[in-house]
Amino acid sequence: MDVRNSSYIFIIIAFFFANFSILNKKTNIFFISKKSEKFFVFKLFLFRLSEMLIFYVLLGFISLFLEKNAGEFVPKSLQFYIVTLILYLTIGYPSFVYIFLTKKQSIKKLR
């Protein structure tokens, strides 16, 4: 796999990981419960944030694997990880807006 294809695959995986934890209502990384639908709509924000951070770390391991397969590994500093975390959260922001800002009316009906 050349660098160009691995870059496209990495961007698609990053977009999926950034939006998965917010858009997914019924499952959680920590547990899968069979409780009512009402519980899953109100999945805690901290659970969603922790899922995003776990997916960010997993994405970091995927990027290290792709970088080592493409060629020489380049050490990175703390600033690199801070910037990539902010970009990762920016990629996940549209799903955050969709769930928490546009779906407010449907959440109020379930209460």
N, C-alpha and C positions, 0 to 999 in steps of 0.2 A: 504494500500500500504506500503510495507516495504521499508527500507532505500535503499536497493540495486536497486530496480526498480525506485524509485524516483530519484536516482542519474543518472541512464541512461537516464531517461526522461529529466532531467535538462541539461545534456550534449547535447542531441539532440536539445533542444530548444535554448541553447546558440549558437550552431553552426548555426542554422537557423537565429537567430536574428543578429548574427555578419555578415552574408553574405547577408542578405536580402536587406539592404539599398544600397549596392554597386551594386548588380546584377540587382535590379529592376530599369528599366529605365523610365517607364511610370507613376508611381505614386509617390507621395511624402506624407509624413505624414501631411504636412501643407495644401496642396491643391491637387486636382486632376483636371488637365486641359485637354482640348481636342485640344490643339494646335498641330502643326506639329511634326512629328517624330524627326526632327532636334533639336528641343528644348529639348527633353527628352534625347537625346544622350549627350548633353552638360549640363546636370543637374549639378549645381554648386557643387564644392567639399565641400563647407560649409554646404549645405543642406544635403549631404551624411553624413558628420561628425556629424551634429546635430541629424540626424536620428539614427546613431549608438549610440550616447550618450543617447538618449531617450530610445532606446531599452535596453541599459545597465541598466538604472534605472528600467525599467519594469522587466528585468531579476532579478534584486536585490529584488524586491517585490515578485517575484515568489519563489526565493530561501528562503526568510524569511517565506513564507507560508509553503513551504516544510519542513523547519527546525522546525517550530512550530508543525507541524503534526507529525514529527518523534520523538520529545522529547523536551528536554529542550533547550531554546534559549540561545546562548552564545553571549555576547556583543563583538563587533569587534572594532578594532582601525583603525585609518586612514591608516596605512601601509597595512592592509588587503584590503581596497578598492582600493588603488593605485596598488597593485599587481594584483588584479582581473581585473582592467581596462586594464592593460598592457596585461594580458593573453587574455582578450576579443578582444583587437585590434590585437593580434597575430593570433587568430582564424580567424579573418576577412581578414587577409593579402592576402591569395591566391586569393580571388575574386578581391581585389584591383589590384593585379598584372595582373590578367586576363583582367580587364576592361581598366586600364590605361597604361599598358606596351605592351600587345600583340594585342590590338585592335586599335592601333594608326593609322594603314593604313586605316581602314574602317571609322574612324572619319575624317581623312583628305579628304576622298572622298565626305563626306557630306558637307563639307565647300565649 
